[in-house]
Amino acid sequence: MNAAQRAAQARLANQAAHYNAAQAKAAAAGPMHLITFWQNVNRKLAKDALDNGDPSIANKLASHLNDFYRAHTQ
């Protein structure tokens, strides 16, 4: 493994640790905090993909949220 691969692996490990800690903190604060945590993570994922010219993640997220809304308002 070269230096760039090690750096990328370390970055992913740090990100995972950060998200795991943030998720645990949100869960301890209550369900609405956990919902907000996941909403923010998914919005960032979609925004980053859009910034890279890929609208597919944003479209999938919007479709999933629409399906969720419809399933719980019928």
OpenMM code with the backbone's topology and positions (N, CA, C; nanometers):
from openmm import Vec3, app, unit

residues = "MET ASN ALA ALA GLN ARG ALA ALA GLN ALA ARG LEU ALA ASN GLN ALA ALA HIS TYR ASN ALA ALA GLN ALA LYS ALA ALA ALA ALA GLY PRO MET HIS LEU ILE THR PHE TRP GLN ASN VAL ASN ARG LYS LEU ALA LYS ASP ALA LEU ASP ASN GLY ASP PRO SER ILE ALA ASN LYS LEU ALA SER HIS LEU ASN ASP PHE TYR ARG ALA HIS THR GLN".split()
positions = [
    Vec3(0.0863, -0.1179, 0.0000),
    Vec3(0.0000, 0.0000, 0.0000),
    Vec3(0.0904, 0.1234, 0.0000),
    Vec3(0.0625, 0.2152, -0.0920),
    Vec3(0.1456, 0.3359, -0.0991),
    Vec3(0.0938, 0.4428, -0.0026),
    Vec3(0.1664, 0.5533, 0.0046),
    Vec3(0.1334, 0.6597, 0.1001),
    Vec3(-0.0049, 0.7192, 0.0740),
    Vec3(-0.0409, 0.7380, -0.0519),
    Vec3(-0.1719, 0.7958, -0.0836),
    Vec3(-0.2841, 0.7016, -0.0415),
    Vec3(-0.2637, 0.5729, -0.0606),
    Vec3(-0.3651, 0.4748, -0.0207),
    Vec3(-0.3782, 0.4694, 0.1312),
    Vec3(-0.2645, 0.4765, 0.2009),
    Vec3(-0.2687, 0.4780, 0.3480),
    Vec3(-0.3397, 0.6031, 0.3991),
    Vec3(-0.3128, 0.7164, 0.3365),
    Vec3(-0.3780, 0.8413, 0.3770),
    Vec3(-0.5286, 0.8336, 0.3521),
    Vec3(-0.5683, 0.7784, 0.2383),
    Vec3(-0.7108, 0.7643, 0.2082),
    Vec3(-0.7778, 0.6695, 0.3075),
    Vec3(-0.7097, 0.5609, 0.3402),
    Vec3(-0.7634, 0.4649, 0.4367),
    Vec3(-0.7771, 0.5301, 0.5751),
    Vec3(-0.6780, 0.6061, 0.6153),
    Vec3(-0.6835, 0.6752, 0.7447),
    Vec3(-0.7963, 0.7775, 0.7463),
    Vec3(-0.8139, 0.8500, 0.6349),
    Vec3(-0.9217, 0.9490, 0.6265),
    Vec3(-1.0577, 0.8814, 0.6411),
    Vec3(-1.0763, 0.7683, 0.5736),
    Vec3(-1.2036, 0.6957, 0.5846),
    Vec3(-1.2266, 0.6428, 0.7262),
    Vec3(-1.1212, 0.5938, 0.7886),
    Vec3(-1.1336, 0.5445, 0.9262),
    Vec3(-1.1704, 0.6579, 1.0215),
    Vec3(-1.1075, 0.7747, 1.0039),
    Vec3(-1.1398, 0.8906, 1.0876),
    Vec3(-1.2840, 0.9356, 1.0660),
    Vec3(-1.3261, 0.9360, 0.9395),
    Vec3(-1.4633, 0.9757, 0.9086),
    Vec3(-1.5622, 0.8783, 0.9723),
    Vec3(-1.5339, 0.7487, 0.9620),
    Vec3(-1.6224, 0.6484, 1.0216),
    Vec3(-1.6302, 0.6664, 1.1729),
    Vec3(-1.5166, 0.6910, 1.2366),
    Vec3(-1.5160, 0.7131, 1.3819),
    Vec3(-1.5976, 0.8368, 1.4173),
    Vec3(-1.5817, 0.9424, 1.3382),
    Vec3(-1.6570, 1.0652, 1.3624),
    Vec3(-1.8078, 1.0396, 1.3499),
    Vec3(-1.8479, 0.9733, 1.2411),
    Vec3(-1.9911, 0.9465, 1.2203),
    Vec3(-2.0469, 0.8523, 1.3269),
    Vec3(-1.9709, 0.7534, 1.3670),
    Vec3(-2.0175, 0.6621, 1.4716),
    Vec3(-2.0395, 0.7359, 1.6032),
    Vec3(-1.9466, 0.8233, 1.6389),
    Vec3(-1.9597, 0.9010, 1.7625),
    Vec3(-2.0780, 0.9973, 1.7532),
    Vec3(-2.0914, 1.0641, 1.6392),
    Vec3(-2.2024, 1.1585, 1.6218),
    Vec3(-2.3368, 1.0868, 1.6241),
    Vec3(-2.3432, 0.9694, 1.5645),
    Vec3(-2.4678, 0.8924, 1.5655),
    Vec3(-2.5030, 0.8497, 1.7078),
    Vec3(-2.4062, 0.8039, 1.7825),
    Vec3(-2.4311, 0.7631, 1.9208),
    Vec3(-2.4781, 0.8813, 2.0050),
    Vec3(-2.4166, 0.9966, 1.9865),
    Vec3(-2.4559, 1.1166, 2.0609),
    Vec3(-2.5990, 1.1572, 2.0233),
    Vec3(-2.6298, 1.1523, 1.8949),
    Vec3(-2.7648, 1.1878, 1.8498),
    Vec3(-2.8677, 1.0896, 1.9048),
    Vec3(-2.8356, 0.9622, 1.9021),
    Vec3(-2.9284, 0.8606, 1.9527),
    Vec3(-2.9553, 0.8814, 2.1014),
    Vec3(-2.8518, 0.9183, 2.1757),
    Vec3(-2.8680, 0.9421, 2.3197),
    Vec3(-2.9551, 1.0642, 2.3464),
    Vec3(-2.9554, 1.1583, 2.2540),
    Vec3(-3.0344, 1.2806, 2.2711),
    Vec3(-3.1808, 1.2613, 2.2330),
    Vec3(-3.2116, 1.1525, 2.1628),
    Vec3(-3.3508, 1.1248, 2.1303),
    Vec3(-3.3742, 1.1039, 1.9820),
    Vec3(-3.4914, 1.0517, 1.9501),
    Vec3(-3.5206, 1.0140, 1.8117),
    Vec3(-3.5130, 1.1294, 1.7116),
    Vec3(-3.5573, 1.2473, 1.7483),
    Vec3(-3.5518, 1.3589, 1.6535),
    Vec3(-3.4072, 1.3984, 1.6230),
    Vec3(-3.3200, 1.3864, 1.7207),
    Vec3(-3.1781, 1.4157, 1.6983),
    Vec3(-3.1166, 1.3126, 1.6039),
    Vec3(-3.1577, 1.1876, 1.6198),
    Vec3(-3.1073, 1.0825, 1.5321),
    Vec3(-3.1581, 1.1027, 1.3893),
    Vec3(-3.2829, 1.1418, 1.3756),
    Vec3(-3.3379, 1.1722, 1.2432),
    Vec3(-3.2595, 1.2869, 1.1794),
    Vec3(-3.2337, 1.3907, 1.2562),
    Vec3(-3.1589, 1.5057, 1.2046),
    Vec3(-3.0181, 1.4650, 1.1634),
    Vec3(-2.9543, 1.3806, 1.2433),
    Vec3(-2.8211, 1.3328, 1.2098),
    Vec3(-2.8227, 1.2646, 1.0726),
    Vec3(-2.9137, 1.1693, 1.0532),
    Vec3(-2.9180, 1.0952, 0.9268),
    Vec3(-2.9599, 1.1845, 0.8105),
    Vec3(-3.0478, 1.2777, 0.8370),
    Vec3(-3.0877, 1.3725, 0.7328),
    Vec3(-2.9661, 1.4529, 0.6865),
    Vec3(-2.8879, 1.5017, 0.7798),
    Vec3(-2.7703, 1.5825, 0.7461),
    Vec3(-2.6639, 1.5012, 0.6720),
    Vec3(-2.6408, 1.3775, 0.7171),
    Vec3(-2.5427, 1.2923, 0.6512),
    Vec3(-2.5843, 1.2659, 0.5069),
    Vec3(-2.7117, 1.2352, 0.4857),
    Vec3(-2.7583, 1.2042, 0.3511),
    Vec3(-2.7642, 1.3274, 0.2618),
    Vec3(-2.7972, 1.4413, 0.3177),
    Vec3(-2.7947, 1.5649, 0.2387),
    Vec3(-2.6521, 1.5975, 0.1953),
    Vec3(-2.5543, 1.5762, 0.2841),
    Vec3(-2.4145, 1.6001, 0.2483),
    Vec3(-2.3705, 1.5042, 0.1382),
    Vec3(-2.4090, 1.3787, 0.1499),
    Vec3(-2.3752, 1.2809, 0.0471),
    Vec3(-2.4313, 1.3234, -0.0883),
    Vec3(-2.5576, 1.3650, -0.0901),
    Vec3(-2.6205, 1.4087, -0.2148),
    Vec3(-2.5551, 1.5370, -0.2673),
    Vec3(-2.5255, 1.6307, -0.1785),
    Vec3(-2.4621, 1.7569, -0.2204),
    Vec3(-2.3243, 1.7323, -0.2791),
    Vec3(-2.2449, 1.6470, -0.2140),
    Vec3(-2.1115, 1.6173, -0.2653),
    Vec3(-2.1196, 1.5543, -0.4041),
    Vec3(-2.2149, 1.4642, -0.4235),
    Vec3(-2.2314, 1.4021, -0.5551),
    Vec3(-2.2735, 1.5066, -0.6585),
    Vec3(-2.3656, 1.5947, -0.6220),
    Vec3(-2.4069, 1.7014, -0.7137),
    Vec3(-2.2899, 1.7916, -0.7504),
    Vec3(-2.2079, 1.8240, -0.6504),
    Vec3(-2.0901, 1.9080, -0.6750),
    Vec3(-1.9935, 1.8410, -0.7727),
    Vec3(-1.9967, 1.7075, -0.7762),
    Vec3(-1.9115, 1.6317, -0.8681),
    Vec3(-1.9834, 1.5991, -0.9990),
    Vec3(-2.1010, 1.6585, -1.0193),
    Vec3(-2.1730, 1.6403, -1.1443),
    Vec3(-2.2601, 1.5168, -1.1511),
    Vec3(-2.2847, 1.4506, -1.0392),
    Vec3(-2.3657, 1.3283, -1.0378),
    Vec3(-2.4969, 1.3536, -0.9644),
    Vec3(-2.6080, 1.3709, -1.0364),
    Vec3(-2.7365, 1.3945, -0.9718),
    Vec3(-2.8070, 1.2673, -0.9255),
    Vec3(-2.7520, 1.1504, -0.9528),
    Vec3(-2.8236, 1.0256, -0.9244),
    Vec3(-2.8513, 1.0059, -0.7757),
    Vec3(-2.7580, 1.0409, -0.6899),
    Vec3(-2.7800, 1.0215, -0.5460),
    Vec3(-2.8896, 1.1154, -0.4964),
    Vec3(-2.8877, 1.2397, -0.5404),
    Vec3(-2.9915, 1.3357, -0.5005),
    Vec3(-3.1278, 1.2878, -0.5502),
    Vec3(-3.1322, 1.2381, -0.6717),
    Vec3(-3.2591, 1.1887, -0.7266),
    Vec3(-3.3096, 1.0678, -0.6485),
    Vec3(-3.2198, 0.9762, -0.6135),
    Vec3(-3.2590, 0.8582, -0.5351),
    Vec3(-3.3068, 0.8981, -0.3964),
    Vec3(-3.2373, 0.9935, -0.3333),
    Vec3(-3.2783, 1.0390, -0.2003),
    Vec3(-3.4156, 1.1044, -0.2069),
    Vec3(-3.4367, 1.1906, -0.3039),
    Vec3(-3.5670, 1.2566, -0.3181),
    Vec3(-3.6766, 1.1542, -0.3424),
    Vec3(-3.6502, 1.0556, -0.4264),
    Vec3(-3.7494, 0.9515, -0.4547),
    Vec3(-3.7812, 0.8710, -0.3289),
    Vec3(-3.6768, 0.8350, -0.2550),
    Vec3(-3.6972, 0.7576, -0.1322),
    Vec3(-3.7787, 0.8379, -0.0298),
    Vec3(-3.7457, 0.9643, -0.0149),
    Vec3(-3.8197, 1.0477, 0.0805),
    Vec3(-3.9650, 1.0652, 0.0373),
    Vec3(-3.9878, 1.0777, -0.0925),
    Vec3(-4.1236, 1.0875, -0.1428),
    Vec3(-4.2003, 0.9584, -0.1147),
    Vec3(-4.1373, 0.8450, -0.1401),
    Vec3(-4.2009, 0.7151, -0.1118),
    Vec3(-4.2323, 0.7011, 0.0368),
    Vec3(-4.1379, 0.7427, 0.1216),
    Vec3(-4.1579, 0.7357, 0.2661),
    Vec3(-4.2773, 0.8214, 0.3071),
    Vec3(-4.2816, 0.9433, 0.2537),
    Vec3(-4.3914, 1.0346, 0.2844),
    Vec3(-4.5253, 0.9728, 0.2432),
    Vec3(-4.5310, 0.9235, 0.1202),
    Vec3(-4.6558, 0.8641, 0.0711),
    Vec3(-4.6983, 0.7435, 0.1542),
    Vec3(-4.6025, 0.6618, 0.1927),
    Vec3(-4.6333, 0.5417, 0.2701),
    Vec3(-4.6884, 0.5749, 0.4097),
    Vec3(-4.6529, 0.6908, 0.4612),
    Vec3(-4.6932, 0.7253, 0.5979),
    Vec3(-4.8013, 0.8320, 0.6053),
    Vec3(-4.8541, 0.8701, 0.4897),
    Vec3(-4.9655, 0.9671, 0.4905),
    Vec3(-5.0910, 0.9104, 0.4267),
    Vec3(-5.0880, 0.7883, 0.3835),
    Vec3(-5.2051, 0.7279, 0.3192),
    Vec3(-5.2997, 0.6731, 0.4232),
] * unit.nanometer
topology = app.Topology()
chain = topology.addChain("A")
for resn in residues:
    res = topology.addResidue(resn, chain)
    for name in ("N", "CA", "C"):
        topology.addAtom(name, app.Element.getBySymbol(name[0]), res)
